[in-house]
Amino acid sequence: MYFLAQVLKAIDIVEDVYFVYWGGVQNKDNIPKGLDIDSMGIELYEYTEILDTTDIMIEGTLIINQEITTAFRNKGCKIVSFRMGTDYLMDMEKFVYKLSGGRSFNGVRYDAVWMSPHLFNSNRDYVGIMTRSPVSVAPFLWSPFFLNKQIETNTNNDTYPGFGYKPGKRAKRITTLEPNISICKSAFTPILIIEEAYRRDKSLIEHAYICNSFEKREDQVFKNFIGWTDILRDKILSVEIRHITPYFLGRYTDIVVSHNWELGLNYVYLETLYGNYPLIHNSEFLKEGGVGFYYDGFNAREGASQLIHAIETYDKHLDFHKEKHQQYLTQFDPLHYRNIAEYKLLIEDVMNS
């Protein structure tokens, strides 16, 4: 939402952008310190404070209800839902596995739903039909603002060698960063990729760190899976807790192996590329941008070939990859002229609806 606010503030027809809260614990006094809103220059308003000066209410991290909707609509305000997560796939998982939570529908109708491009294929009709609202693609936004703050935090740590890929080693340390809380982003395919590459040439892999998996180490399915791998038998694989990305990449990582299902854009990918680490991925979006080492879908054998190819060639062409990464990441900058223009069109469409 911070990146969205940045691009909105840069649009010539936008006068002010407010961050608002309502009810419960969502108030100024108990915002988590880790969010560090002061560094973002954000001021928070209770929604009643800005009812008279708001033309568009954008629902983001809080789900708007009928009461709030009515309050804004009575002032002639338009209502937009900005969808940043894969509601459809996560709700399907919660339904199938009888889990609590989910992005509830409560009868609120929106003048528009904005959705990141990697969510559009699987989420468009789920959200659009259920809310009876038009759905549009909104540009994906990212900048290294938060990443750089974490890098600065770790700079004085004696065990931290700094963020950024360091060439020279033949045997590489491989890391997976998938959260392992959904089938959309899990370590299963990356483990298969690493295992297959290790079987082909054991000299190429020094270690495989499987982050966000430590709490699942006793899960029978997971134990049975990794228990038959050479990388565990040879003590190459270790299960790890959740880590701050720039610290773990700087301290323990040479290559990142990833996998997604209908989530081809996420901040971890962009943070990896920003640090110029080789990224093995199956993202059609990154493939189109010509960055990283692409394998198709769930093809772990192709992924293993790409991992070996990265190990053998990346250092030789490091300057080329750095240039490609920089060019690719520029398009996500909230202040990029194309993002400003596209969000201006989205606003104009809403106001004219």
SVG drawing of the C-alpha trace seen along z (x, -y; Angstrom):
<svg xmlns="http://www.w3.org/2000/svg" viewBox="-26 -19 63 62">
<polyline fill="none" stroke="black" stroke-width="0.4" points="0.0,0.0 3.0,-2.3 4.1,-1.7 0.5,-2.4 0.5,-5.7 3.7,-6.7 2.4,-6.3 -0.9,-8.0 0.8,-11.0 2.8,-11.4 -0.4,-11.7 -1.3,-15.2 -5.0,-14.9 -4.4,-13.5 -4.4,-16.2 -4.0,-14.0 -3.6,-10.4 -4.7,-9.3 -4.0,-6.1 -7.1,-5.3 -8.2,-2.8 -11.3,-1.9 -12.4,0.1 -10.7,2.8 -7.0,2.7 -6.4,0.8 -5.5,-2.6 -2.6,-4.9 -1.5,-3.8 -0.9,-0.2 0.5,0.0 3.4,2.5 6.8,0.8 8.3,3.1 6.1,1.5 8.1,-1.7 5.5,-4.1 7.6,-7.1 10.3,-6.2 7.6,-6.0 6.3,-9.5 2.8,-8.1 0.1,-9.8 -2.9,-7.7 -6.5,-9.0 -9.6,-7.6 -11.9,-7.2 -14.4,-9.8 -11.7,-12.4 -11.4,-12.3 -15.0,-11.5 -15.6,-15.0 -12.3,-15.2 -12.2,-11.7 -13.2,-11.0 -12.0,-7.3 -11.7,-4.9 -9.3,-2.1 -9.7,1.1 -6.3,2.7 -5.2,4.4 -8.5,3.9 -11.7,5.4 -14.3,2.7 -17.8,3.4 -21.3,2.2 -21.2,-0.5 -18.0,-2.0 -19.1,-1.7 -22.4,-3.6 -20.5,-6.3 -18.3,-7.0 -21.0,-6.5 -23.2,-9.1 -20.4,-11.6 -20.3,-10.7 -17.2,-8.6 -16.2,-5.8 -15.1,-2.5 -12.2,-0.4 -10.8,3.0 -7.1,3.4 -6.3,7.2 -2.7,8.0 -3.1,11.8 -4.5,14.8 -7.9,14.9 -9.2,17.8 -6.4,20.3 -6.1,19.5 -9.8,19.7 -9.9,23.0 -7.2,24.3 -9.1,23.1 -12.3,24.8 -10.7,28.1 -8.6,28.4 -11.3,26.9 -9.0,24.0 -10.2,20.7 -9.9,17.3 -10.1,16.3 -11.0,13.2 -14.7,13.0 -17.4,11.6 -19.8,9.4 -22.0,8.0 -20.0,4.9 -20.0,3.8 -17.1,1.9 -16.9,-0.6 -13.7,1.2 -11.4,4.0 -7.7,3.5 -5.6,6.7 -1.9,7.3 -1.2,9.0 0.0,12.3 -3.3,12.7 -5.6,11.9 -5.8,15.3 -7.0,17.3 -8.7,14.5 -10.5,12.3 -13.8,14.2 -13.8,15.3 -13.6,11.7 -15.4,10.1 -18.5,12.3 -18.8,12.5 -18.6,8.7 -20.5,7.9 -17.6,5.5 -15.4,4.8 -11.9,6.1 -8.8,4.4 -5.1,5.2 -3.1,2.8 0.7,2.6 2.8,4.5 4.8,2.0 8.1,2.5 11.2,0.5 14.1,1.5 13.0,-1.0 12.2,1.7 15.0,4.0 17.6,1.3 16.4,0.5 17.0,4.1 20.4,4.1 21.3,1.0 20.1,2.7 22.4,5.7 25.4,3.6 26.9,3.5 26.5,7.2 29.9,8.9 28.5,12.1 27.1,10.3 29.3,10.1 26.9,7.7 24.1,8.1 24.9,9.0 26.1,11.9 29.8,12.8 31.3,14.8 34.2,17.2 33.1,20.4 32.5,23.6 30.4,25.4 27.4,23.2 25.1,22.7 21.5,23.1 18.6,21.5 14.8,21.9 12.7,19.0 9.2,20.3 6.9,19.7 5.5,23.2 2.1,22.2 0.3,22.8 0.6,25.0 1.0,21.8 4.6,21.4 6.2,24.4 9.7,26.0 8.8,29.3 9.7,28.6 12.9,26.6 14.0,29.6 13.4,31.9 15.5,29.5 18.4,29.4 18.3,33.2 18.3,33.9 21.2,31.4 23.1,33.0 22.7,36.5 24.1,35.4 27.2,33.6 27.8,33.6 30.7,31.3 28.5,28.4 26.4,28.0 27.9,27.2 24.7,27.0 20.9,26.6 19.1,24.4 15.3,25.0 14.0,21.9 10.6,21.7 10.5,25.5 11.9,26.1 8.5,26.2 7.4,28.8 10.4,31.1 8.4,33.7 5.5,33.7 5.3,37.3 4.8,36.4 7.8,34.0 10.0,36.4 9.1,39.2 9.9,36.9 13.2,35.5 14.2,38.8 14.8,40.5 16.9,37.7 20.7,37.9 21.0,34.3 19.7,35.3 21.6,38.6 24.8,36.7 24.0,34.0 23.8,31.4 20.2,30.4 19.1,28.5 15.7,27.2 15.7,23.6 13.4,21.2 12.1,18.0 14.9,15.4 15.2,11.8 15.8,12.2 18.8,9.8 20.6,11.3 20.2,14.9 21.1,14.2 24.2,12.2 25.3,14.7 24.4,18.1 23.4,18.0 24.9,18.1 21.8,19.2 18.0,19.1 15.8,21.8 12.1,21.0 8.7,22.3 5.2,20.7 1.8,21.7 -0.1,18.8 2.0,16.3 4.7,15.3 5.5,12.0 6.5,11.5 8.9,9.3 11.4,12.2 12.1,12.6 12.7,8.9 14.9,8.7 17.0,11.7 17.5,10.0 18.3,6.7 21.1,8.5 22.2,10.0 21.9,13.5 21.1,16.2 17.4,17.1 16.1,20.4 12.4,19.9 9.2,20.9 7.7,17.4 6.4,16.5 6.7,12.8 10.4,13.1 10.9,15.2 9.3,12.5 11.7,10.0 14.7,12.1 15.9,12.5 16.9,15.5 17.0,19.1 13.6,20.3 12.1,23.8 8.5,24.6 5.8,25.3 6.6,28.3 9.5,29.6 12.1,30.3 14.5,32.0 14.5,28.9 15.0,26.8 18.0,29.0 19.5,28.3 19.0,24.6 20.5,24.8 23.6,26.5 23.7,24.0 23.6,21.1 26.4,22.6 28.6,23.1 28.0,19.9 26.7,17.1 30.0,15.8 31.3,15.6 28.5,13.3 27.9,11.5 28.0,8.0 25.4,9.0 23.1,10.3 23.5,7.3 22.5,5.0 19.5,7.2 18.4,7.2 18.7,3.4 16.7,2.9 14.0,5.3 13.5,3.9 13.1,0.3 9.6,1.1 8.2,1.8 9.3,-1.6 6.2,-3.4 7.5,-6.6 8.2,-5.0 6.3,-7.1 4.4,-4.2 3.1,-3.2 2.0,-6.8 0.2,-6.9 -1.5,-3.6 -2.8,-4.3 -4.0,-7.7 -6.1,-5.9 -7.5,-3.5 -8.5,-6.5 -10.1,-8.3 -12.1,-5.1 -13.3,-4.9 -14.4,-8.5 -16.2,-8.2 -18.0,-5.0"/>
</svg>
